Amino acid sequence: MQPAVEFRNISKAFGAVQANADVSFPIAKGSIHGVIGENGAGKSTLMSILYGYYNADSGQLVIDGQERDIRTSHEAIALGIGMVHQHFMLVENFTVLDNIMLGSEGGFKLSAHRTEVEAKLRDICQRYNLQIDPLAKIEDLSVGAQQRVEILKQIYRSANILILDEPTAVLTAQETASLFEILRTFKEQGKTIILITHKLGEIMEITDQVTVMRAGRVVGAVTTAETSKEELARLMVGRPIQTELPRAAYNPGAPVLKVSDVALTDAQGVKLLDGINFELRAGEIVAIAGVSGNGQSQLMEILSGMRLPSSGGVEFLGKPLPFAGRADADGLPKVFRRLGIGHVPEDRLRDGVVKAFTVEQNTVLGYQDQARGAWGLLDFGRIKSRCAELIKAFDVRPTNPDLRIGLLSGGNQQKVVIAREVAARPKLMLIGQPTRGVDIGTIESIHTQLLRLRDEGVAILLVSVELEEVRALADRIIVMSGGRITGQMDIGDFDTTRIGLLMGGMHKS
């Protein structure tokens, strides 16, 4: 059987950066094909060429045995190629139906066409068990449901080749399982799926073949059943990966953070946080485990100064944080940074970087006061040399400080954010989802940095939906569900089943 897709000697450069170099491999029709590699390996660029976002500098694309010159995404869609991006392409205040109809409104008889499309969408949802209401607004849907909308859009457009870029980066374990069931149904119907992911466990679970890329080139192509996670990791990074990182013995110091009866109620009177109490000491990592949307994000926003609690108090180094008497949180993050509180936000694109700024500019965001020289002016020489040091120390790729950070891969953007916060030498580090959408080599690097901070006496509060990450880093675990703490345990008592029950709110009151 001829391949559904074949890349032949594809090359693509952005200035001096060679994103793809002579890439060649086939993708079997009716298969689930994994494409893996480190951040910046060229995976997303290659798929963007297939989808018509970029045009290759050289090489050929062969679709179902015919060479095709795909210049736009409209041409890709016409050939039955669909793409679900890591960051969803949805209008949040539109309904599901409106989003899917965008660009194909069907002329002036909009009302009749809407009725026809709605009926078709309901039929697709039932057939694929997508559990989506076409009349629901995007902003009211969970992240997992929004992803199903993106898949629904591709099914509606009759996609036979579906590209998914980091599809599980923001999904819970249950949502991931649901997604995989949908993909298996796709495969049974003869459709071809190209899966870009950093999660090797998922690659092993669902793919038929895997292509490994490094530095823009193909370095390996294997049948999934004939390989292992360890072998794939070695191919990705070019060396063995350490699974057990060295750490000093657990020896916590004085209390750094004390949270007392913190509660948060939204404008509609819904309690987002209820009676949060815990303590964090110097030289320890406390991880908050829980399904996304159970109050962890709001707690981190309060502790970083992004919003005010409705009640309760927080002490940092024995002194209360200055929430009292404020009408809003304006200016608080700056105050908290000066006190020695670093923050790596969960959503780096929304809260961690300015995409239009350069890497160099992003390394100083929030810490401009520390980069001033004579007459209170910014010392650009010092900023440049500091940026060069951070790029080297945290292995940010490409190494060009003048590149817009929006052009970097997600993992390299994350390295810049973590480097910036670590360089400020905080007493307390708040870290949300540190390795979301990050490759295995970068995960090792980030984990090494966090353990080094912990061993140097920094107090670290970590929020992660990845239980393996919690197991690898935490000294103590706090589990949250429904805005409340449902359990706490030492890492020695780690039990996946118990944590899962606590995450589901099944605890003794």
VMD Tcl script that draws the C-alpha trace (Angstrom):
set ca {
  {0.00 0.00 0.00}
  {1.34 3.41 -0.94}
  {2.05 5.79 1.98}
  {-0.52 8.42 2.94}
  {2.32 10.96 3.21}
  {5.91 10.87 2.11}
  {8.51 13.56 2.87}
  {11.33 13.62 0.32}
  {14.46 15.63 1.12}
  {12.55 18.48 2.81}
  {14.71 21.43 3.89}
  {13.63 24.70 5.50}
  {15.69 27.54 7.01}
  {14.71 30.69 8.89}
  {17.65 32.98 8.33}
  {20.69 31.29 9.85}
  {18.55 28.68 11.65}
  {18.19 25.40 9.70}
  {14.86 24.05 10.98}
  {14.70 21.04 8.62}
  {17.64 19.52 6.74}
  {17.04 16.90 4.03}
  {14.16 15.19 5.89}
  {12.84 12.02 4.26}
  {10.41 9.39 5.62}
  {7.03 7.82 4.76}
  {3.85 7.60 6.86}
  {1.73 4.49 6.27}
  {-1.92 4.93 5.38}
  {-4.30 4.04 8.21}
  {-1.58 4.19 10.89}
  {-0.79 6.29 13.95}
  {2.71 7.64 13.33}
  {4.68 9.35 16.09}
  {7.14 12.15 15.36}
  {9.35 12.91 18.35}
  {12.42 14.98 19.16}
  {13.75 17.65 21.48}
  {12.27 21.15 21.52}
  {13.55 22.85 18.39}
  {14.23 19.57 16.56}
  {12.09 20.72 13.62}
  {8.95 18.59 14.15}
  {6.41 21.42 14.16}
  {8.12 23.16 11.23}
  {7.88 19.96 9.18}
  {4.19 19.55 9.99}
  {3.56 23.22 9.21}
  {5.05 22.58 5.76}
  {2.66 19.65 5.30}
  {-0.25 21.86 6.37}
  {0.76 24.75 4.11}
  {1.75 27.27 6.79}
  {5.34 27.24 5.55}
  {6.77 26.41 2.15}
  {9.83 24.20 1.99}
  {13.03 25.66 0.54}
  {13.60 22.35 -1.27}
  {12.23 18.82 -1.42}
  {8.88 17.25 -2.29}
  {5.65 16.31 -0.52}
  {3.89 13.20 -1.81}
  {0.25 12.70 -0.75}
  {-1.40 9.37 -1.63}
  {1.22 8.70 -4.27}
  {1.03 12.10 -5.98}
  {3.57 14.89 -5.62}
  {1.83 18.00 -4.29}
  {2.90 21.62 -4.00}
  {0.96 22.73 -0.90}
  {1.27 26.52 -0.67}
  {-1.57 27.33 1.77}
  {-3.59 25.66 4.51}
  {-6.67 25.90 2.22}
  {-4.88 23.65 -0.27}
  {-3.96 21.23 2.55}
  {-7.57 21.09 3.77}
  {-8.75 20.44 0.20}
  {-6.38 17.43 0.12}
  {-7.94 16.05 3.33}
  {-5.19 17.21 5.70}
  {-6.23 18.61 9.09}
  {-4.15 19.95 11.98}
  {-4.91 20.35 15.68}
  {-2.43 22.85 17.10}
  {-0.91 22.81 20.57}
  {-2.49 26.22 21.20}
  {-6.08 25.94 20.03}
  {-7.31 28.12 17.15}
  {-10.75 28.93 18.59}
  {-12.73 32.14 19.17}
  {-13.59 31.87 22.86}
  {-16.82 33.92 22.87}
  {-18.22 32.05 19.85}
  {-20.16 28.80 20.03}
  {-18.76 25.48 18.83}
  {-21.03 25.77 15.78}
  {-19.82 29.30 14.98}
  {-16.17 28.26 15.23}
  {-16.62 25.34 12.87}
  {-18.57 27.41 10.35}
  {-15.95 30.19 10.25}
  {-14.64 30.42 6.69}
  {-17.40 28.19 5.30}
  {-20.57 30.11 6.15}
  {-22.40 28.90 3.03}
  {-23.57 32.15 1.45}
  {-26.44 34.42 2.41}
  {-28.86 31.75 3.69}
  {-27.01 31.53 6.99}
  {-29.90 30.34 9.16}
  {-30.68 27.31 7.02}
  {-26.99 26.43 6.73}
  {-26.55 26.69 10.51}
  {-29.37 24.21 11.05}
  {-27.83 21.82 8.53}
  {-24.32 22.08 10.03}
  {-25.63 21.67 13.60}
  {-27.41 18.43 12.64}
  {-24.24 17.13 10.97}
  {-22.11 18.04 14.02}
  {-24.50 16.26 16.39}
  {-24.29 13.17 14.19}
  {-20.46 13.28 14.20}
  {-20.37 13.78 17.99}
  {-22.58 10.73 18.51}
  {-20.60 8.59 16.05}
  {-17.22 9.44 17.61}
  {-18.44 9.83 21.21}
  {-17.07 13.40 21.34}
  {-19.63 14.61 23.94}
  {-19.78 18.20 22.65}
  {-22.82 20.48 22.49}
  {-22.57 22.45 19.20}
  {-24.36 25.40 20.84}
  {-21.99 25.65 23.83}
  {-19.63 28.62 24.03}
  {-15.92 27.79 23.81}
  {-15.15 29.84 26.95}
  {-17.46 27.57 28.96}
  {-15.72 24.36 27.92}
  {-12.85 22.55 29.64}
  {-9.48 22.33 27.92}
  {-10.16 18.70 26.97}
  {-13.54 19.63 25.48}
  {-11.94 22.47 23.49}
  {-9.51 19.99 22.00}
  {-12.41 17.74 21.01}
  {-13.91 20.78 19.25}
  {-10.71 21.08 17.21}
  {-10.97 17.39 16.29}
  {-14.68 17.83 15.49}
  {-13.71 20.67 13.13}
  {-11.31 18.37 11.26}
  {-13.86 15.54 10.99}
  {-16.42 18.02 9.64}
  {-13.89 19.09 7.01}
  {-13.47 15.41 6.00}
  {-9.83 15.17 7.05}
  {-8.22 11.82 6.23}
  {-4.77 12.82 7.49}
  {-4.86 14.34 10.97}
  {-1.84 16.09 12.53}
  {-1.89 16.55 16.31}
  {0.80 18.80 17.84}
  {1.36 18.02 21.54}
  {-2.32 17.04 21.97}
  {-2.05 15.93 25.62}
  {0.10 18.80 26.94}
  {-2.81 20.30 28.92}
  {-5.04 17.23 29.35}
  {-5.75 15.17 32.43}
  {-5.14 11.41 32.40}
  {-8.87 10.81 31.85}
  {-9.03 13.30 28.96}
  {-5.94 11.70 27.40}
  {-7.56 8.26 27.57}
  {-10.69 9.68 25.92}
  {-8.59 11.28 23.16}
  {-6.79 8.01 22.46}
  {-10.12 6.20 22.08}
  {-11.12 8.78 19.46}
  {-7.80 8.32 17.63}
  {-8.20 4.54 17.61}
  {-11.65 4.99 16.08}
  {-10.07 7.21 13.43}
  {-7.51 4.54 12.67}
  {-10.18 1.81 12.39}
  {-11.86 3.92 9.71}
  {-8.67 4.02 7.66}
  {-7.62 7.56 8.57}
  {-3.96 8.45 9.15}
  {-2.82 10.20 12.33}
  {0.50 12.00 12.83}
  {1.20 12.50 16.53}
  {3.81 15.00 17.73}
  {4.47 14.52 21.43}
  {7.25 14.52 24.03}
  {5.56 11.88 26.17}
  {7.29 8.61 25.41}
  {4.78 6.57 27.41}
  {2.03 7.79 25.09}
  {4.17 7.06 22.03}
  {4.61 3.48 23.23}
  {0.91 3.13 24.00}
  {-0.73 4.33 20.80}
  {1.63 4.61 17.82}
  {2.52 2.04 15.15}
  {5.76 3.65 13.93}
  {7.98 6.42 15.25}
  {10.29 8.86 13.48}
  {12.90 10.55 15.68}
  {14.29 13.99 14.78}
  {17.26 15.85 16.18}
  {18.60 19.27 15.07}
  {16.32 19.31 12.02}
  {17.29 15.84 10.75}
  {15.86 12.33 10.99}
  {18.08 10.26 13.30}
  {15.92 7.18 13.64}
  {12.80 5.41 12.35}
  {11.48 2.42 14.29}
  {8.44 0.21 14.69}
  {6.96 0.97 18.11}
  {6.54 -2.66 19.11}
  {10.27 -3.24 18.52}
  {11.65 -0.37 20.62}
  {11.56 1.00 24.18}
  {11.22 4.34 25.94}
  {14.91 4.22 26.85}
  {15.98 3.69 23.23}
  {13.70 6.49 21.99}
  {15.06 8.85 24.65}
  {18.63 8.03 23.62}
  {17.80 8.71 19.96}
  {16.10 12.00 20.83}
  {18.85 13.43 23.01}
  {21.90 11.59 21.71}
  {22.82 10.22 25.14}
  {21.26 8.16 27.95}
  {18.79 10.06 30.17}
  {19.07 9.97 33.96}
  {15.80 8.83 35.51}
  {16.96 9.11 39.13}
  {18.55 12.53 39.68}
  {20.95 13.12 42.60}
  {19.59 15.11 45.55}
  {20.80 15.92 49.03}
  {19.11 14.32 52.04}
  {15.84 15.92 53.11}
  {16.76 18.44 55.79}
  {14.28 21.35 55.76}
  {15.12 24.63 57.45}
  {12.99 27.41 58.92}
  {9.45 28.13 57.66}
  {9.40 30.35 54.57}
  {5.70 30.32 53.68}
  {2.68 29.88 55.92}
  {-0.81 29.85 54.39}
  {-3.66 30.25 56.89}
  {-7.36 29.74 56.07}
  {-7.06 31.27 52.60}
  {-10.34 31.41 50.72}
  {-11.35 32.85 47.37}
  {-14.84 33.56 46.09}
  {-15.53 34.74 42.53}
  {-17.94 37.47 41.38}
  {-20.78 34.92 41.13}
  {-20.29 33.81 44.71}
  {-18.63 30.48 43.80}
  {-15.94 29.34 46.25}
  {-12.76 28.66 44.26}
  {-10.63 28.14 47.39}
  {-11.90 27.09 50.80}
  {-9.82 27.02 53.99}
  {-6.35 26.40 52.54}
  {-3.74 25.75 55.25}
  {-0.16 24.55 54.84}
  {3.45 25.42 55.59}
  {6.54 25.36 53.36}
  {10.09 25.33 54.72}
  {13.48 26.29 53.29}
  {15.17 23.50 51.35}
  {12.08 21.49 50.54}
  {9.81 20.95 47.54}
  {6.12 20.70 48.27}
  {4.07 19.57 45.27}
  {0.38 20.28 44.83}
  {-1.22 17.40 42.90}
  {-4.69 17.54 41.43}
  {-6.71 17.62 38.25}
  {-6.47 21.03 36.55}
  {-9.25 23.41 37.58}
  {-9.43 22.51 41.26}
  {-8.02 25.72 42.71}
  {-4.29 25.23 42.21}
  {-4.04 28.03 39.63}
  {-5.92 30.50 41.83}
  {-3.74 29.63 44.84}
  {-0.56 30.27 42.83}
  {-2.00 33.58 41.57}
  {-2.62 34.70 45.16}
  {0.85 33.67 46.33}
  {2.50 35.47 43.38}
  {0.48 38.65 43.92}
  {-1.66 38.35 40.78}
  {-4.93 38.41 42.73}
  {-6.21 39.03 46.26}
  {-7.65 36.37 48.55}
  {-11.22 36.87 49.79}
  {-10.11 35.97 53.30}
  {-7.27 34.40 55.22}
  {-3.61 35.35 55.42}
  {-0.18 34.44 54.09}
  {3.14 34.89 55.91}
  {6.45 35.03 54.06}
  {9.60 34.76 56.18}
  {7.51 35.46 59.29}
  {5.82 38.64 57.98}
  {2.34 38.94 56.46}
  {2.15 39.55 52.74}
  {0.57 42.98 52.08}
  {-2.92 42.01 50.88}
  {-4.85 44.05 53.46}
  {-6.42 47.35 52.48}
  {-6.05 46.85 48.74}
  {-8.90 47.17 46.26}
  {-7.03 45.06 43.68}
  {-3.70 43.31 43.12}
  {-2.24 46.02 40.89}
  {1.50 46.33 41.60}
  {1.65 43.36 43.99}
  {3.69 41.03 41.73}
  {6.46 43.65 41.63}
  {6.36 43.95 45.43}
  {6.49 40.16 45.84}
  {9.46 39.82 43.47}
  {11.36 42.41 45.53}
  {10.64 40.37 48.66}
  {12.25 37.31 47.05}
  {9.32 35.40 45.55}
  {10.01 33.97 42.08}
  {7.18 32.77 39.87}
  {7.13 30.46 36.84}
  {3.48 30.67 35.69}
  {1.45 27.73 34.40}
  {0.68 29.47 31.10}
  {4.01 30.81 29.86}
  {2.52 32.44 26.74}
  {-0.13 34.34 28.71}
  {1.78 35.23 31.87}
  {5.45 34.36 31.39}
  {6.71 35.97 28.19}
  {5.90 38.69 25.68}
  {5.98 36.85 22.35}
  {6.87 39.96 20.31}
  {9.89 40.76 22.55}
  {13.34 39.28 22.02}
  {14.87 36.59 24.20}
  {17.11 39.25 25.74}
  {14.17 41.51 26.59}
  {12.26 38.62 28.14}
  {15.18 37.71 30.42}
  {14.76 41.03 32.23}
  {10.94 41.25 32.34}
  {9.78 42.04 35.86}
  {13.33 42.67 37.06}
  {14.06 45.92 35.20}
  {14.89 47.71 38.46}
  {17.80 45.32 39.03}
  {19.21 46.14 35.58}
  {19.54 49.90 36.04}
  {22.85 51.69 36.04}
  {23.85 55.36 36.27}
  {21.02 57.90 36.44}
  {18.49 55.09 36.82}
  {18.76 54.11 33.14}
  {18.74 50.52 31.95}
  {22.26 49.14 31.63}
  {21.94 47.39 28.26}
  {25.50 46.09 28.37}
  {24.80 44.31 31.65}
  {21.46 43.00 30.32}
  {23.19 41.58 27.23}
  {25.99 39.86 29.15}
  {23.52 38.46 31.71}
  {21.33 37.13 28.90}
  {24.33 35.42 27.28}
  {25.15 33.75 30.61}
  {21.58 32.50 31.04}
  {21.38 31.17 27.47}
  {24.57 29.18 28.06}
  {23.70 27.97 31.57}
  {20.18 26.84 30.61}
  {21.05 25.61 27.09}
  {18.51 27.85 25.32}
  {18.33 27.07 21.60}
  {18.90 28.86 19.24}
  {21.51 30.91 21.09}
  {20.54 34.19 19.38}
  {19.45 36.71 22.10}
  {17.92 39.01 19.46}
  {15.47 36.38 18.20}
  {11.79 36.99 19.01}
  {10.90 34.57 21.80}
  {7.68 33.67 19.97}
  {9.86 31.93 17.36}
  {11.38 29.60 19.97}
  {9.90 26.19 20.73}
  {7.78 25.88 23.87}
  {10.53 24.10 25.78}
  {13.08 26.80 25.03}
  {10.59 29.51 26.01}
  {10.19 27.66 29.31}
  {13.97 27.58 29.80}
  {14.07 31.38 29.39}
  {11.31 31.89 32.00}
  {12.95 29.54 34.51}
  {16.39 31.06 33.88}
  {15.03 34.56 34.53}
  {13.43 33.58 37.83}
  {16.37 31.48 39.05}
  {18.82 34.31 38.26}
  {16.91 36.58 40.68}
  {17.98 34.25 43.55}
  {14.54 33.93 45.21}
  {13.89 32.64 48.71}
  {10.61 31.11 47.52}
  {9.96 29.72 44.04}
  {6.39 29.18 42.82}
  {6.38 26.88 39.81}
  {3.31 25.90 37.78}
  {3.50 22.97 35.36}
  {7.27 23.37 34.79}
  {7.57 20.77 32.04}
  {4.28 21.16 30.16}
  {4.97 20.58 26.45}
  {8.67 20.00 27.12}
  {10.90 17.23 25.73}
  {12.58 14.57 27.87}
  {16.04 16.13 27.68}
  {14.72 19.52 28.77}
  {12.68 17.86 31.54}
  {15.91 16.38 32.90}
  {17.56 19.81 32.75}
  {14.65 21.60 34.48}
  {14.38 18.94 37.19}
  {18.14 19.20 37.82}
  {17.84 22.99 38.24}
  {14.91 22.67 40.67}
  {16.68 20.06 42.80}
  {19.79 22.26 42.87}
  {17.68 25.19 44.15}
  {16.14 22.95 46.80}
  {19.58 21.74 47.91}
  {20.71 25.40 48.15}
  {17.91 26.11 50.63}
  {15.22 27.61 48.39}
  {11.62 26.76 49.30}
  {9.75 25.48 46.23}
  {6.00 25.15 45.76}
  {5.30 23.06 42.68}
  {1.99 22.55 40.87}
  {1.96 19.63 38.45}
  {-0.64 17.32 36.95}
  {2.15 14.81 36.17}
  {2.35 12.35 39.05}
  {5.70 11.03 37.81}
  {7.05 14.57 38.08}
  {5.63 14.86 41.59}
  {7.27 11.57 42.53}
  {10.63 12.68 41.05}
  {10.79 16.09 42.77}
  {8.61 16.38 45.86}
  {9.54 15.96 49.52}
  {5.90 16.37 50.53}
  {2.64 16.24 48.56}
  {-0.56 18.26 48.98}
  {-3.61 17.00 47.06}
  {-6.38 19.42 46.07}
  {-9.92 18.84 44.82}
  {-12.79 21.30 44.51}
  {-10.74 24.19 45.94}
  {-9.91 22.32 49.14}
  {-6.94 20.34 50.43}
  {-8.09 16.72 50.53}
  {-4.87 15.16 51.80}
  {-1.17 15.59 52.57}
  {1.62 13.02 52.67}
  {5.38 12.59 52.70}
  {6.97 11.34 49.48}
  {7.78 8.06 51.22}
  {4.02 7.39 51.43}
  {3.50 8.02 47.69}
  {0.61 5.88 46.47}
  {-0.90 6.50 43.04}
  {-4.26 4.93 43.95}
  {-4.61 6.96 47.15}
  {-3.59 10.18 45.40}
  {-6.09 9.46 42.62}
  {-8.90 9.06 45.17}
  {-7.87 12.30 46.91}
  {-7.77 14.09 43.56}
  {-11.33 12.92 42.97}
  {-12.43 14.37 46.33}
  {-12.79 10.97 48.00}
  {-11.40 11.72 51.42}
  {-12.47 11.50 55.03}
  {-13.99 14.80 56.17}
}
mol new
graphics top color blue
foreach p $ca { graphics top sphere $p radius 0.5 }
foreach p [lrange $ca 0 end-1] q [lrange $ca 1 end] { graphics top cylinder $p $q radius 0.2 }
display resetview
